[in-house]
């Protein structure tokens, strides 16, 4: 078992009992696992990502794939993950479930796991996709 698979198994064991009765599947990172040139870090998975259990496969993923193509890269060349590995959601005014930003509790739970993931993958460069991942990596007061 690779270090990353072991980390993900440990995460499953840790997070499974935290939300009893709720379906909160974890969406783990994917791509080149050994020193990729770039590791992209997003905020959290959305609905499509949870259904497919893969990061960045929804609307944002389509944009990412087009951008990578323009750069002459593909998903296998990089590693893609999120700070929070569950879909933070809420019920909107129409009664439908919608995405929301991760709260402080979710960030506090997941940032240490992200740091372990980064240490295992050892990317040459980190690229944060948005304010939440940027603060997760640089702001000690976020948690």
C-alpha positions in Angstrom: 0.0 0.0 0.0 1.4 3.4 -0.9 1.8 6.1 1.6 -1.1 8.1 0.0 -3.4 5.1 0.0 -2.5 4.5 3.7 -3.3 8.2 4.5 -6.7 8.0 2.7 -7.5 4.8 4.6 -6.7 6.5 7.8 -8.8 9.5 6.9 -11.8 7.2 6.1 -11.5 5.6 9.5 -11.2 9.0 11.2 -14.0 10.8 9.4 -16.6 8.0 9.0 -18.0 8.3 12.6 -18.0 12.1 12.7 -21.3 12.6 10.9 -23.5 9.6 11.8 -26.6 9.3 9.6 -25.3 11.7 7.0 -23.9 10.8 3.7 -20.6 12.7 3.5 -18.2 10.7 1.2 -14.6 11.8 1.1 -13.2 12.9 -2.3 -9.4 12.4 -2.3 -6.8 13.9 -4.5 -5.6 12.3 -7.8 -2.9 12.5 -10.4 0.9 12.1 -10.3 1.7 11.1 -6.7 5.4 11.4 -6.7 6.8 14.9 -7.0 4.6 16.4 -9.6 5.6 19.8 -11.1 2.3 21.3 -9.7 -0.2 20.4 -7.0 -3.5 22.2 -7.4 -5.5 22.8 -4.3 -9.1 23.7 -4.4 -11.6 24.6 -1.7 -13.8 21.5 -1.5 -15.7 19.1 -3.8 -19.0 19.9 -5.3 -22.0 17.7 -6.1 -20.5 16.2 -9.3 -17.2 15.5 -7.6 -18.9 13.7 -4.7 -21.0 11.6 -7.2 -17.9 10.6 -9.2 -15.6 10.6 -6.1 -12.9 12.6 -8.1 -11.7 16.2 -7.6 -12.5 18.8 -10.3 -14.7 16.9 -12.6 -17.7 19.3 -12.6 -17.9 22.7 -14.2 -14.6 23.9 -12.7 -13.0 20.7 -13.8 -14.0 21.3 -17.4 -12.4 24.7 -17.2 -9.3 23.2 -15.6 -9.0 20.6 -18.3 -9.2 23.2 -21.1 -6.6 25.3 -19.3 -4.2 22.3 -18.9 -4.6 21.6 -22.6 -3.6 25.1 -23.5 -0.5 24.7 -21.3 0.4 21.4 -23.0 -0.3 19.4 -19.8 -2.8 16.8 -18.7 -4.2 15.7 -15.4 -1.7 12.8 -15.1 1.2 15.3 -15.0 -0.1 17.1 -11.9 -1.8 16.3 -8.6 -5.2 17.8 -7.8 -6.8 17.9 -4.4 -8.9 20.0 -2.1 -8.5 21.5 1.4 -11.8 20.0 2.6 -12.5 16.5 1.3 -16.3 16.5 1.9 -18.9 18.6 0.2 -19.9 21.5 2.4 -23.5 22.1 1.7 -26.7 23.8 2.9 -30.3 23.9 1.9 -31.0 26.9 -0.2 -34.2 29.0 -0.4 -35.7 26.8 -3.1 -35.2 23.7 -0.8 -32.4 22.3 -2.9 -29.0 21.4 -1.5 -26.2 23.8 -2.6 -22.5 24.2 -2.0 -21.2 26.6 0.6 -17.8 27.6 1.8 -16.2 25.4 4.4 -16.7 26.6 8.0 -13.9 26.9 10.6 -14.7 23.5 12.1 -14.3 21.8 8.7 -11.1 23.6 8.0 -9.7 22.8 11.4 -10.5 19.1 10.8 -9.1 18.9 7.3 -6.0 21.2 7.1 -3.8 18.8 9.1 -4.7 16.0 6.7 -3.9 18.3 3.7 -0.5 19.0 5.1 0.2 15.3 5.4 -1.0 14.8 1.8 1.3 17.6 0.6 4.2 16.0 2.5 3.6 12.6 0.9 3.1 14.0 -2.7 6.1 16.4 -2.4 5.1 18.7 -5.3 7.6 21.1 -6.8 5.0 23.9 -6.7 1.7 24.5 -4.9 -1.1 26.4 -6.7 -4.1 27.4 -4.7 -7.4 27.8 -6.5 -9.2 30.4 -4.5 -9.0 32.3 -1.3 -9.9 29.4 1.0 -7.0 27.2 0.0 -4.6 30.1 0.0 -5.6 31.0 3.6 -5.5 27.3 4.6 -1.8 27.2 3.6 -0.7 30.7 4.8 -3.0 31.9 7.6 -2.5 30.3 11.0 -5.6 32.0 12.4 -7.9 30.2 9.9 -8.6 27.3 12.2 
